[in-house]
Amino acid sequence: MSASPGMQDKTSGAQMKGWDEPAMKKRSIAQYVVVSLKGFCMGAADVVPGVSGGTMAFILGIYEELIAAIRSFDILFLKRLFGRNMREALSGVAWPFLAALFLGIFTAVFSLARILGWLLENRPVFIWSFFFGLVLASVFTVGRHLDRWRMATAGCMILGTIGAYWLVGMVPLSTPESPWFLILSGAVAICAMILPGISGSFILVLMGKYEYVLGAVNHRDFLTLALVALGAVVGLITFVRILSWLLKNHRDVTIAALTGLMLGALRKVWPWKKTLESLATGEGTPVVVAQANTLPSGWNSEVGLAIGLAVLGFLIVFTLYLWAGKDRGQP
């Protein structure tokens, strides 16, 4: 599937109006159910540090509408809202689309978090192998949306790869649990969620807050979740305008940089690791602070299953990508 300049999907049933106008498409109840299902796919992608929700929205054909819908909550909306003209305020924004989408996203987050928490603790090689396949497939699916290769796009991809590879090796595994850092984590993670290439949960891994936030979801720690959500709202409102401008005016170099970031980030999700340094805690469980990627010591059933899960993750993303392209009438 290839995208035309400006990421305009003219064959899509959605018929986007472009980056500068809010998506106000009316749908039937059945169509909103489909939007919620796509939201579930986005939520499932974002709850694991693998493929991003933005990537999932991109391959499912709702990415432009998502960006336009978020942008529709602007200054005019706030003026109408504070003017106590709720009906007029809602008439100018794409709230039905976002409501259906976020219903699916939150359903996925709260239904899958406990399972993933158990897998990360008890079957780390298997779950990281699956994540590795997801990210690798995302590199190919997002990279294919480049219109043409030039020196600038190749350079941005190389810089993105080197930067991400260096970053994931430098970021500590243990970070503060203070309110300000949770707000910051939410702001940065939500920015990553809407990027077609970087997983929001993967950013939480880099910031040392993935398992902490996952535990907050499982234990219904609403104070922690509220702080992360506050940061997410701030980050979403501000960053989406920057992203929209970049994709509209510098699309190829932006996509190339995102592809490079994913490629370099594969270092973080490599399944086999050796602990280099750990710290003792008051609970008696050591905290890993430094790791190095290694190769499996030899071929066995665990290695075979891990490779199989990586292939499965790759095929899931690639199949969704191909299905979404055929659904929009694209080759």
LINKAKA-V543674 format. One record per run of one state. SS is the DSSP state (a for helix, b for strand, c for the rest). FROM is the first residue (numbers start at 1). TO is the last residue. Records with the same first field share a line. If there is no record, write none. Layout:
BEGIN
SS=FROM-TO, FROM-TO
END
This chain:
BEGIN
c=1-3, 9-28, 48-52, 60-62, 72-74, 83-85, 92-94, 123-123, 144-150, 171-178, 194-199, 207-209, 219-221, 250-250, 266-272, 280-286, 294-300, 328-331
b=4-4, 8-8, 273-279, 287-293
a=5-7, 29-47, 53-59, 63-71, 75-82, 86-91, 95-122, 124-143, 151-170, 179-193, 200-206, 210-218, 222-249, 251-265, 301-327
END
